[in-house]
Amino acid sequence: MSKNSNIKKVVLEKAKCIGCATCVVLCPEVFSFNDSETIAVVNDKAVETTDCEKVRSAVQACPSEALLIKE
């Protein structure tokens, strides 16, 4: 895995998350699923060590546009 210097943080807008778990499937190193709230969860500590393109792909694939990248 490459160091991820471009992305500092991924923000999840909880109100927009529809719980599809696409981000979790595409990038499980950064995203997980909270079963009790039926929404995704972002592991900010993993963002910096996960491949940049993998994180971007997961964010771009979000059908409800609930994920934002802070650079």
Stockholm file with secondary structure:
# STOCKHOLM 1.0

chainA/1-71         MSKNSNIKKVVLEKAKCIGCATCVVLCPEVFSFNDSETIAVVNDKAVETTDCEKVRSAVQACPSEALLIKE
#=GR chainA/1-71 SS CCCCCSCCEEEECTTTCCCCCHHHHHCTTTEEEETTTTEEEECHHHHTTSCHHHHHHHHHHCTTCCEEEEC
#=GC SS_cons        CCCCCSCCEEEECTTTCCCCCHHHHHCTTTEEEETTTTEEEECHHHHTTSCHHHHHHHHHHCTTCCEEEEC
//
